């Protein structure tokens, strides 16, 4: 909302005021809620994948192992998939840039098992491509919700697969810059939230704190 409405309106008012056509005015922008970070564990992901209908399963695997946005996955064309090079290209993405993402072995095997190799990669149950709509993801909402219900997973939507991938990547690699490039984020601030979600790797730094009950080697002297 800020970028699509308030930013251009504010720019227009500033321009008009600079020309002396009106008084300078500031627009009060609404305080937006914090970004949602909902992710699932690998075990939960396996349950979700197993619970998916046959047409949905390849798409969910792809989402979980590439971090693709819904529109990037639903409208992906085979021309932008390189099975031999184990890489996929997302062209003209949400932030205006194109990017490449290496294919995880599970995603690669899934794509290689699909029966067709032309036009859109992922298809509806009737074999046709998903209709292009503004709010991508609504096309699979019902099927995805059913899979979550069968898997016993609550409060999880298709876009949360991207959050899950980012959280897994951050936990495994501790590489904010790499995650930013692979996920197509413009700034480090956008990906720092994933670094803050899982802090298990910091447990050792807490364990060394002194306590009379346990004489830790580092503080026993």
C-alpha positions, 0 to 999 in steps of 0.5 A, spaced: 500 500 500 505 504 501 509 503 495 503 503 490 499 509 493 502 513 498 509 514 495 506 516 488 501 521 491 506 524 496 511 525 490 505 528 486 504 533 492 511 534 493 512 536 485 506 541 485 508 544 492 515 545 489 512 549 483 508 553 488 501 551 486 500 549 493 502 548 500 507 543 502 503 537 505 505 531 508 501 524 508 500 520 514 501 513 512 498 507 516 502 503 520 503 496 517 503 490 521 509 486 521 511 481 516 508 474 517 513 468 518 510 462 518 514 455 516 514 448 518 519 443 519 522 438 514 518 432 517 511 436 517 513 438 510 514 431 508 507 430 511 504 435 507 507 433 500 505 426 502 498 429 503 497 432 496 493 430 490 498 428 485 497 434 481 499 439 487 505 435 489 510 437 484 508 444 485 509 444 493 515 440 492 518 445 488 515 451 492 519 448 498 525 447 495 526 453 491 523 459 495 519 461 488 514 466 489 507 463 487 506 467 481 514 465 479 512 457 480 505 457 477 507 460 471 514 457 470 515 455 463 519 449 461 524 454 457 526 457 463 528 450 466 535 447 465 534 439 468 541 438 465 544 444 469 540 443 475 537 450 475 531 454 474 530 461 471 525 466 474 524 471 469 521 478 470 520 477 477 516 481 482 522 486 484 523 487 476 529 483 476 531 476 473 534 470 477 537 463 477 536 458 483 540 451 483 535 446 483 535 441 490 535 434 488 528 433 490 526 438 486 530 436 480 527 429 480 520 431 481 521 436 475 524 430 471 518 425 472 513 430 469 510 427 463 510 434 459 516 438 457 513 444 453 509 451 456 507 451 463 511 446 468 505 445 473 498 444 471 491 443 473 488 436 474 485 437 467 492 438 464 491 445 462 495 451 465 493 455 471 489 461 469 493 467 470 490 472 476 493 478 480 493 474 486 497 468 484 496 462 489 488 462 489 488 457 484 490 452 489 487 455 495 482 449 496 487 443 494 492 446 498 488 447 504 485 440 504 492 437 504 494 441 510 488 438 513 490 431 512 497 432 514 495 435 520 498 442 519 494 448 521 495 456 519 499 454 513 498 457 506 501 456 499 506 463 500 508 460 507 512 455 503 517 460 501 518 462 508 519 455 510 525 455 504 528 461 507 528 459 514 531 452 512 536 455 508 538 460 513 538 455 519 543 451 514 547 456 511 547 462 515 548 466 509 544 472 509 547 475 502 546 468 499 539 467 501 537 475 499 540 473 492 537 466 491 530 469 494 530 475 490 530 480 496 532 487 495 535 488 502 538 484 507 533 487 512 528 483 508 531 476 510 534 478 517 527 476 520 529 468 517 535 469 521 532 470 527 527 465 527 531 459 529 537 460 534 538 453 535 545 454 533 546 459 538 545 454 544 552 453 545 553 460 547 548 460 552 550 453 555 557 457 557 554 462 562 555 460 569 550 456 574 552 453 581 548 447 579 553 445 573 561 447 573 562 448 566 569 447 564 570 454 561 568 457 568 570 452 573 577 455 575 
